[in-house]
């Protein structure tokens, strides 16, 4: 065996050992993460109420052992058991069912929305969802108030039409209690949640400066595309200084937030639940854990611990507002605290397009929806408005294209003259363009102008709740893909269904590429065929996107094809353009200093190449 073979085997061995080490490390981290999440789930698992039947069977009193309960529940032993009772606060858009076990919302229904399969849309449903304060017991353990039974629960109707409900968690001392007050206005998606801690400075440890509010939230499936729904399942928050940020549950499982927070919300594709601190108070921080279960019905779960600054006042109060509602831009913006930032209108390197959406697309869309009720028709008018907006640049593009077409024979002659000498060809081509008064980049301006609008639409349509479950032509829901055929298998890089609007968009994009083939450098295979390859590459990406988006792109392509035909057939006179170019050639041209330097540099490079030859 020669030395090269030995080196090869050694390198293979090193790679194998490295792979094994890396794999074991990944598995170890996965086990630790699973154990951490399991421990969090166990801590927040609802406690079974105290069973009193065993005492009677043993021949003792049916009353639970007060000593044992006091040792386990401390000052809140009287709330260890009870009978679950519910009460309802309801307005035109919300129906919230409260339970005295934990003094918390048991279910929250959005009355004006349905799930993709027509069921009631529940933002809170099931025992996993809990809002709970953590309180100390006598044995150095923490109690979750969600496991305890509160008193109260009577619905009160206020003078302004609002409804309120109060729950109280008492101690043996009537001047020491924890109280929750919920108030729902006549309209709107927000409920006031006021926390009162009266006399608890004598119950809580003397060193305790914060109260822990535990918020467990489970997002159930609501949309047709579960994968897309999980990509949009995020936690958003805003700091006390007004900085907004977020993370996606599928990518981040633990996020400690040490800064003061104005609000924290769990966003789904079209809805969100957000806890907002009120009256210039801020949460002192938060610790957020998330989990994406292997379930076809659960999108994601979050375990959030919010720190409430505690002044140890005898009558301590901390007001919170809870938003249960849609990701509707105008509704969220009305809170005037940056809640609308949870709607993805532009991010990353294209973050600037959110201003196109906020200042152009959304106002026009809202204006049209004020008197047009078919959202497919609204998209048609919105597309016409955008094309009218960029019409001057489109016209200049076609004029530039016509000039390039007239100059093509002369450009081909220059290419034949210089052969492989691309530098000399480029120099003479620039002289030709200058003498003819042609800007070779003139045709690129409309594409540059359209790019921010195209990207803005790419963000706007999939996020617009107005399009959710709105039908048009064969598309049953403009907020998701328009499948005309579900395949029994999955095609790599394409999917398991066929979207007709996507096929139409791709076909019209290929037609545009064919019509503009004269503008590409036919001698360069990449430039020659890329306009045809690119639409096919995008076919798999757009196949899963909102049908409103692919319909817009298809319609925009159709308008471009029609405009191209009309302008070139009836408006642009190629003979007149040719005559104008010849006249431009006769005019003396003054060179700028930049052009002189560029030509001088090109001449030096050309001379150096000739000397090398």
Secondary structure, DSSP 8 states (H G I E B T S, - for coil): --HHHHHHHHHHHHHHHHHHHHHHHHHHHHHHHHHHHHHHHHHTS-------HHHHHTTS-SS--HHHHHHHHGGGGGGSS----EEEEE-SSEEEEEETBTTEEEEEEEEEEE-TTS-EEEEEESTT-EEEEEEE-TTS-EEEGGGSB-EEEEEEE-TTS-EEEEEEEE-SSTT-EEEEEEEE-SSSSEEEEEEEEESGGGTS-TT--EEEEEEEEEEE--SS-HHHHHHT-EEEEEETTS-EEEEETTT-SEEEE-S-EEEEEEE-SSEEEEEEE-TT--EEEEEEEEE--S-SSEEEEEEEEEEEE----TEEEEEEEEEEEE--HHHHHTT-SSGGGGS-S--GGGTTHHHHIIIIIHHHHHHHHTT---HHHHHHHHHHHHHHHTHHHHHHHHHHHHHHHHHHHHHHHHHHHHTT-HHHHHHHHHHHHHHHT--TTGGGHHHHHHHHHHHHHHHHHHH-GGGTT--BTTBS-TTS--EEEEEEEEETTTEEEEEHHHHHHHHHHHHHHHHTGGGS-TT-HHHHHHHHHHHHHHHHHHTTS-HHHHHHHHHHHHHHHHHHHHIIIII--HHHHHHHHHHHHHS-----HHHHHHHHHHHHHHHHHHHH-
